[in-house]
């Protein structure tokens, strides 16, 4: 197996729930050795299926923890004891990256803030995936995925005018924040190659979501005016809209050069009589008469199943895609062809489909190498690599410094 681009990089993380663990997972996907330091109680994500069960009625294997913690090793250290903190610092001495998503001041109170760790290891990349960033009056406030998507505009970027804020499925903000943090770490590692110096990398739920919504936010930022929420039945460009088919499945057609594609749509939908109709034959005319045209397209798309329309639209050279459910996405052949989903042989669960990798490297590919670790599964292995002998490890366990 070829090694990933971050092979040889050691990441030590103290992360909980999703945003921080996902950042570490992505670094692990890229080949880094990721050591998850947990308290004796463990990451609360290990028990999060109870909450998911209450919210969504999903029962079974803990996909939540598995997803965010693959390609990691786990060591349990009681950092409240001086011997445990000293052991953690010995681990930091060997690290390239320290990653955490605690509240901003929590690491300082524990004696592992950026100043202390960078003084000890000047080449360290100190990555902090917070809620609201390191500065400002609310930097210390707690946050979760839901507060991020609420505050940063995503809930009001979905739905139609007058609708309540869009109720999105959970986890989007944390996933974006984790990806952004991992990206920041890789950039800092590249900078270190040139300067030899470590630094603090700060990302947050807020930064990730504002970055992801930057185009939506550019209009109010630059012009002081918001791009309005769209009404599907009155879409200003009916050729850039989604339609329900006879089998109750949806199709999205996406033509940002609509005059060029108007004849193709008319032919595909057998509406050639409309091609020169003055109500619809230009962009301004279609915009003025959008409700009428959308109603016509609704009626036409409703006359055939989605698979039939996909075949017809493809033949006529139109731009379209199915509107898929999450389950359908996991079975998408195009996603599988690019390793956006992967099949792995989980040692406990057997053959398993997982989300794969959002990037592809021809020579240093990302990979799945380890399942999410059991609590403290690699404690002895990690301590031995630090030079701890059997007697020292036994004493640590007897004194309940490690578990």
Buried (B, 14 or more C-beta within 10 A) or exposed (E): EEEBBBEEBBBBBBBBBBBBBBBBBBBBBBBBBBBBBBBBEBBEBBEBBEEBEEEEEEEEEBBBBBBBBBBBBBBBBBBEEEBBBEBBBEBBEBBBBBBBBBBBEBBBEBEBBBEBBBEEBEBBBBBBBBBBBBEEEEBBEEBBBBBBBBBBBBBBBBBEEEEEBBEBEBBBBBBBBBBBBBBBBBEBBEBBEEEEEBBBBBBBBBBBBBBBBEEBBEEEEEEEEEEEBBBEEBBBBBBBBBBBBEEEBBBBBBBEEBEEBBBBBBBBBEBEEBEEBEEBBEBEBBBBBBEBBBEBBBEBBEEBEBEEBBEBBEEBEBBBEBBBEEEEEBEBEEBBEEBBBBEBEBEEEEEBEBBBBEEEEEEBBBBBBBBBBEBBBBBBEBBBBBEBEEEBBEBBBEEEBBB
